[in-house]
Amino acid sequence: MIKVQQEDFDVGAELAALSRDRHQVGAVASFIGLVRDVAGDSELSAMTLEHYPGMTERQLQKLEAEALSRWPLDRVLIIHRYGRLLPGDQIVLCAATSAHREASFEACAFLMDWLKTKAPFWKLEEVDGEGKWVAARQDDDAAAARWQTDKTNVKQTE
């Protein structure tokens, strides 16, 4: 399930809905991303996330399908916000349900690594009254690279 939205989300309600009436599910793993109050050595006052509607959802659906093909998952949830966000605000929720924890944990790590590098979102950080576009980080690319060559996780069970 993919949601790209401006409004905040209720983590508890989203996770409950993801596993409701899914008695085959033994694991729900999740990751919640928050806006930090720092950008490098400076204090961040806000962050604005932009995206291309339609293109973003299609890319996230491909990411969801990839996770479902690699691990024995029941469901995947990706909620990503856009617009102007303040320190402490929630940006993203990724969750995966499966019969066993290992698949859910690995799928969440995969989803976040690929969201950081493949999802068409652009971040503008507001620092000291000025806006600065955030460039891609090498450590994010390195984290995502492990999933490009690691196909050993395909449909494993615990």
N, C-alpha and C positions, 0 to 999 in steps of 0.2 A: 504494500500500500504506500503510495507516494502522496505527500501533501507539501505544497510550496505556498507559503502564506505569510501575511504581515502580522497577523494576530498571534499572541502568545498561545501556548498549549499547556494542558494539564497532564503532566507526566503520568500520574497515577491513573487517571481516566483512560489515557491512551494505551497504557500497558494492560489495564484490565480488559479493555475492548479487544485487544490483540489476542488474548488467550481465552476470552469468554467462550464457554461451551466447547472448548478444544481439549478434551480429556486425554488425548494422546500426547499432549505437550507436557514434558517434564522439566523444561528449562526455558526461561525467558532471560536473555542477556540484553543489556541496554547501555547506551552511552548518551550523556547529555553534555552538549557543548555550551559554554557560557562566554559572554563578553568579559574580558579582563579589563582592569583599569590601567594597564601599562601597555606601551608600544615601544619596545626597545628600552631605552633609558628614560623615556618621557611618560608623562601621565596622559592617558587616553580619556577624552571627555565623551566620545561617541564613536560609533562605527556605522557606516551605511553600506548595506549589501544590495547590489543590483544584480539583475539576471534578465535573460531573454525568455519571456513566457512562451510556453510551447516547447521550445528547444530544451529548456531546463528539465521539464517534466519527462520528455523523451529520453534524455540522458540518464536521469535517475531511474527510469523504468528499465533501461539496459543494465544499469548497475544492480538493480534488484534481481533481474533475471539471471545475471551472472552469479550472484550469491546463491540463488536457488538451484542453479545447475552444479555448483561446486560442493555443497553440503546438503545433508538430509534435513532440510529445514521445513517447518510447517508454514510459517509466515515470516515476512519481513516488513518492517515499518521504517520509513524515512520521512521525517518532518523537517523541513528547512525553512527558516524565516528569511525575509528580505525587508528592506526599509531601514530606517534609522533606529539603532539600538543603543542602549546605554550600558555602562558597566554593570554586571550582575544579571543582565537579561539573558534569557535562553536563546540560543541560535539554532541548535540542531538536536534532534532526538533520532537515534538509530536503535532499532531493536530487532532481534531475531528470536523466533521460537523454534524449538525442536524437541525431540524425545530425550536428548541427552545434552549436557552442558557444553561439551567440547565444541560441537558444531555451532552452537549459538555464540560462544565466546569468539571463535575464529571468524565467524561471519561478521560480527560487529566490528572487529579489528579491520577486516577487509573493507567493509563499507566505509568506515571513517577514513582509512588511508586513501581510498579512491575518491571519496567526496572532496578531500583536501586538494586533489590533483586533477581530477577529471570533470568535476561538476562545473558548469558554466555560471559561476558566481564571481562577482568582483567586489572587493572590499576597499572602502575609502575610510581611513582612520582620521579622526579629528584630534589633533595634538596642538596645544598652544594656539588655538584659534585658527589653525590652518589644516586643510585636508591633504592627505597623501595616499595615493593608491598603493595597495600592498602588492609587492612582487611575489612570485612563486618562490618557495624556500627549497633549497637542495635537500634538507633532511626529510621534507614531506615527499619529494620525488623518490628518495632512497627507500622510504617506508613502503611506498606504493610499488616500487620495482620488485620487491620480493614476491608479490602476488602474480606478476607477469610470468615468472618462471616456475613458481611452485604450484604444480598441478597435482601434487600428491594428496591434496585434501579432498579431491573429488568424491563426494558421496560416501565418506567414511562414517562409521558409527563408533560410538564409545565402547 
